[in-house]
Amino acid sequence: MKPSWITGIILTAIAGAIITAILIFHRTNQPSIALTEEWIATQVADGDSMTVR
C-alpha cells in the first residue's frame, strides 16, 4: 500500500491538471472581437482576402 502522502500528491497533480485544462479552454473559447462591432467591406480581392473599415 502506498503512503498517504504519495496519494495526496497524485490527487493534487490530477486536480491541478484539470483546473489548468478548464482555464485554457475557457480562455480559448472567448470571441476575438466584440459582437457589437460593425465592419464595412471596401474591397474583396478573392474568397480569402478583403479590405474592411
Secondary structure, DSSP 4 states (H G I P E B T S, - for coil): ---HHHHHHHHHHHHHHHHHHHHHHHHHTS-SS-TT----EEEE-SSS-EEE-
